[in-house]
Amino acid sequence: MAIIKCEDLSFGYEGKTVLEGVSFEIYAGDYLCILGENGSGKSTLIKGLLGLKAPESGTLTLGDGLKPTEIGYLPQQTQLQKDFPASVREVVLSGCLNSLGTHFRYGKEQREAARFNMERMGIEDLADVSYQSLSGGQQQRVLLARALCATKKLLLLDEPVTGLDPIATGEMYNLIKLINLCDNISVIMVSHDIHEAVRYATKILHLGHKQLFFGTSAEYRESDPARRFLGGNRV
């Protein structure tokens, strides 16, 4: 059963369609990269997948027991978020908020989940450190640990390596792939880096105000959208 199934989705703003004809399916263990130029509809689709924007037409179905509140989301950071005055532990724990239900205090289960995910991200020794004092790479590890506290099935990552140096970028890509392979957690990642997308992802969705391509990474390498996106250079 597909975790997410989209059929002929279209989205608009103020009566103007900005993205149309999007159809794809994601299964357990898939790793999908969403590619496209700025303004191609990637952010609009992300909002749709998160339930923050309703489609003008088409259907979006969550399957395999996945609930909208169980999607682990790592958004693009703003400067205000980078300067958030909280400890690493507090930021990671906030990923458990949706699991609290009518309770408003973290319990043993949530604290253990936060500890476990900080450990797997290699940031357990930073638990009491202020988030705003961390490097960009460390902050992204914290946010990835936070996203993992929210899900066991699907991570939605919006350009998670933006602003990172090459070493931190490589480390982040490797961490995401390990989570995908070892935990069988599906990944949907928005990216501008076509070479790394094809290297790590199993599937590619290319947007340009409409769906230009959806298929495997191997198929994408030979596609017209890939050649046009790279200006004729092969992936």
C-alpha positions in Angstrom: 0.0 0.0 0.0 1.2 3.5 -0.9 2.1 5.8 2.0 1.2 8.8 -0.2 -0.8 8.7 -3.5 -1.4 11.8 -5.5 -3.7 11.8 -8.5 -3.8 14.7 -10.9 -3.3 17.3 -8.2 -3.6 21.0 -9.0 -3.0 24.0 -6.7 -3.6 27.7 -7.1 -3.5 31.1 -5.4 -6.1 33.8 -5.7 -7.8 32.0 -8.6 -4.5 31.4 -10.6 -3.3 27.8 -11.0 0.4 27.5 -10.0 0.9 23.8 -10.2 -1.1 21.2 -12.1 -1.2 17.6 -13.2 0.9 16.0 -10.3 0.5 12.2 -9.9 2.8 9.9 -8.0 2.9 7.2 -5.4 5.4 6.7 -2.5 5.8 3.4 -0.7 7.6 2.3 2.4 11.4 2.7 1.9 11.2 5.0 -1.1 13.4 8.0 -1.3 11.9 10.7 -3.6 13.7 13.9 -4.6 11.6 16.8 -5.8 13.5 18.9 -8.3 12.7 22.1 -10.3 13.6 25.7 -10.7 12.7 28.4 -8.1 9.0 29.1 -8.4 8.3 25.8 -10.1 5.7 24.7 -7.5 7.9 22.7 -5.1 6.9 24.7 -2.0 3.3 24.6 -3.0 3.4 20.8 -3.2 5.1 20.5 0.2 2.3 22.6 1.8 -0.2 20.3 0.1 1.5 17.1 1.4 1.5 18.6 4.9 -2.2 19.4 4.7 -1.5 23.2 4.9 -3.0 23.9 1.5 -6.0 22.2 -0.1 -5.7 21.3 -3.8 -7.9 22.9 -6.4 -8.5 19.5 -8.0 -7.3 16.0 -7.8 -6.8 13.8 -4.7 -4.1 13.3 -2.1 -4.4 10.1 -0.1 -2.4 9.0 2.9 -2.1 5.2 3.3 -0.5 2.5 5.5 -2.0 4.1 8.6 -0.1 7.4 8.2 -1.7 10.5 9.7 -0.9 14.1 8.8 0.5 14.6 12.3 2.9 11.7 11.9 5.0 13.2 9.1 8.5 14.3 10.3 9.1 17.7 8.7 12.4 19.6 8.4 11.6 23.0 6.9 14.0 25.6 5.5 15.4 27.6 8.4 14.8 31.3 8.8 17.3 33.5 10.7 14.7 33.7 13.5 14.6 29.9 13.8 18.5 29.7 13.8 18.5 32.1 16.8 15.8 30.2 18.8 16.7 30.4 22.5 16.3 26.8 23.6 18.5 23.9 24.5 19.1 21.1 22.0 17.1 18.7 24.1 14.1 21.1 24.2 14.2 21.5 20.4 14.4 17.7 19.8 11.6 17.1 22.3 9.3 19.5 20.5 9.1 16.9 17.8 7.0 14.8 20.2 4.3 17.4 20.6 1.8 15.7 18.4 2.1 12.5 20.3 1.0 14.1 23.6 -2.7 14.1 22.8 -4.6 15.8 25.7 -1.5 15.6 27.9 0.7 18.7 27.9 3.8 17.3 29.6 6.5 15.1 28.1 6.6 11.6 29.6 9.2 8.9 29.8 8.3 7.7 26.2 8.9 11.1 24.7 12.1 11.7 26.6 13.5 8.3 25.6 12.6 9.0 22.0 14.5 12.4 22.1 17.5 10.7 23.8 17.6 8.0 21.2 17.3 10.3 18.2 20.0 12.7 19.6 22.3 9.7 20.0 21.8 8.5 16.5 22.5 12.0 15.2 25.6 12.2 17.2 24.5 15.2 19.2 23.8 13.6 22.6 26.7 15.5 24.2 25.1 18.8 23.1 21.7 18.1 24.8 22.1 21.0 27.3 23.8 23.4 24.8 21.9 26.4 23.4 20.6 25.7 19.9 21.5 29.1 18.7 25.2 28.6 19.6 25.5 25.6 17.2 27.1 25.5 13.8 24.8 25.1 10.7 25.5 21.5 10.4 24.9 20.8 14.1 21.6 22.7 13.9 20.4 20.6 11.0 21.3 17.4 12.9 19.1 18.7 15.8 16.2 19.4 13.4 16.6 16.0 11.8 16.4 14.4 15.3 13.3 16.5 16.0 11.7 15.3 12.8 12.5 11.7 13.7 10.7 12.1 17.0 7.5 12.8 15.0 7.5 9.8 12.7 8.3 6.2 12.1 7.2 6.2 8.4 7.8 9.5 6.5 10.3 12.3 6.5 9.6 15.5 4.5 12.8 17.5 4.1 12.8 21.0 2.4 16.3 21.7 1.1 18.1 20.3 4.3 21.6 21.2 3.2 21.1 24.8 2.2 23.9 27.0 3.6 26.0 24.0 4.8 29.7 23.6 3.9 30.7 20.6 1.7 31.7 18.4 4.7 28.4 19.1 6.6 26.5 18.6 3.4 28.0 15.2 2.7 27.4 14.2 6.4 23.7 15.2 6.2 23.1 13.3 2.9 24.7 10.2 4.4 22.6 10.5 7.6 19.4 10.8 5.6 20.2 7.8 3.4 21.1 5.7 6.5 17.7 6.5 8.1 16.0 5.6 4.8 17.9 2.3 4.5 18.2 1.1 8.1 14.8 2.3 9.4 12.8 1.8 6.2 11.5 5.4 6.6 10.3 6.9 3.4 12.0 10.2 2.4 10.6 13.1 0.3 13.3 15.8 -0.1 13.2 19.0 -2.0 16.5 19.8 -3.6 18.3 21.9 -6.1 21.3 19.6 -6.3 20.5 17.3 -9.2 23.7 15.3 -9.0 23.2 14.4 -5.3 19.5 13.8 -5.9 20.2 11.2 -8.5 23.0 9.7 -6.4 20.9 9.2 -3.3 17.2 9.0 -4.3 15.4 6.0 -5.7 12.8 8.2 -7.4 12.7 11.7 -8.9 9.8 14.1 -9.3 10.6 17.1 -11.5 8.2 20.1 -11.5 7.9 23.1 -13.7 4.4 24.5 -12.7 3.3 21.0 -13.8 4.7 17.5 -13.5 7.6 17.2 -16.0 8.8 13.8 -14.9 8.2 11.1 -12.3 10.1 7.8 -12.3 13.3 6.1 -11.1 16.6 7.9 -10.8 18.0 5.7 -13.6 15.1 6.7 -15.9 15.6 10.3 -15.0 19.2 10.3 -16.1 18.0 9.7 -19.6 15.1 12.0 -19.6 14.6 15.3 -21.4 13.8 17.3 -18.2 17.2 16.2 -16.8 19.1 17.3 -19.9 17.3 20.6 -20.0 17.8 21.2 -16.3 21.6 20.6 -16.8 21.9 22.6 -20.0 22.7 19.5 -22.0 25.3 18.0 -19.5 24.7 14.4 -18.5 23.9 13.6 -14.9 
